Structure formats: structure tokens, C-alpha cells
Amino acid sequence: MKVTARLQREPFDAAAEAAELALGRSDVGAVVTFTGICRGTENGESIAALTLEHYPGMAEAEIERHVTEAVERWPLMGVTVIHRYGRIQPGENIVLVVTASSHRQAAFAAAEFLMDYLKTRAPFWKQVEKAGEKSWIDAKAIDDTATERWSVPRRGREASE
């Protein structure tokens, strides 16, 4: 199984990363991708850019821990998680999650699980630039609520078929 988890400043090519996960495989029946993109507005106000900071070493380890949990929960055949850091302008990609499985249910669930955890548990700090001012963005309660649903007790690997 191919597993990629990396942090980088540079833009990524979501289509190329997704294609790479299934390349040469005839057992993959589903590839699910999620790309988070920097919006140009927030609550009606224009955004000039986002700056994402992370704790090197810790951020990678935390992402890898959740990727490992996804692989244990669902019958995946590949996972790619790429998260950018640094200054990101509206329209640019921020994060990519790609999951591959024999069946769509497992690929969708694992991708959603990983994004929920990236939004709430990965050690990133987000600063937004609006009209010449910079401010740090607090976590949102709605994201915490989305993540809580994954903490229910489970029996073995999640259903995939």
C-alpha cells in the first residue's frame, strides 16, 4: 500500500497525486479526493492571504498517526495527505486528502475522517490577512462536533461493502 503524508510550502497537483495512487492497479475501485482551497472572503470580508504555521516534526507525526488510524479502520489501498504551510493566497490549494479502496464507502469515509482530524487535531496555526490587518483564527465548534462522531467505539475495520 502506498502511503504519503507530507507538509510543504510549494503548490501541489491534486489530479497528479490522485492518479499516482491508483497507477498500475486493477484492484482499486474507488479514489476519493478532497482539496481544501483558500477562499477569497470570510464572513463577507475580503481575504488577502492565509499564513499557516506548524510545529515541525510534531505536525508530521500527528498526521501520520491519523493516517495509520484510517488504514486500521478501513480497507484502504492507498492514502495521500499533503498539507501546505506558509503564505497562501485565495484560490490556492491548502490541503489534499486522497484515499483509494476497492469500494467507494471506505474511500469516502476515510477521506472524511482524515479531513475532520486535520481541521481539529493537526498542530497548525492559521493567520488571516484582511484589509491590511492580521489576526489568528480560532478553532470552530462545528469542526470539533464533526470530529467527535469518529470517537464512537468500533468493532474491527469499518464496513466497506
Salt bridges, closest charged atoms under 4 A:
GLU17 OE2 - ARG6 NH2 2.72
GLU20 OE2 - LYS2 NZ 3.12
ASP27 OD2 - ARG25 NH2 2.78
GLU42 OE1 - ARG39 NH2 2.52
GLU42 OE2 - LYS140 NZ 3.66
GLU45 OE2 - LYS130 NZ 3.78
GLU62 OE2 - ARG65 NH2 2.78
GLU62 OE2 - HIS66 NE2 3.01
GLU69 OE2 - ARG73 NH1 3.36
GLU69 OE2 - ARG154 NH1 3.83
GLU92 OE1 - ARG84 NH1 3.78
GLU112 OE2 - ARG149 NH2 2.83
ASP116 OD2 - ARG149 NH2 2.67
GLU129 OE2 - ARG87 NE 2.97
ASP143 OD2 - LYS119 NZ 3.86
ASP144 OD1 - ARG121 NH1 3.99
GLU158 OE2 - ARG73 NH2 3.05
GLU161 OE2 - HIS103 NE2 2.86
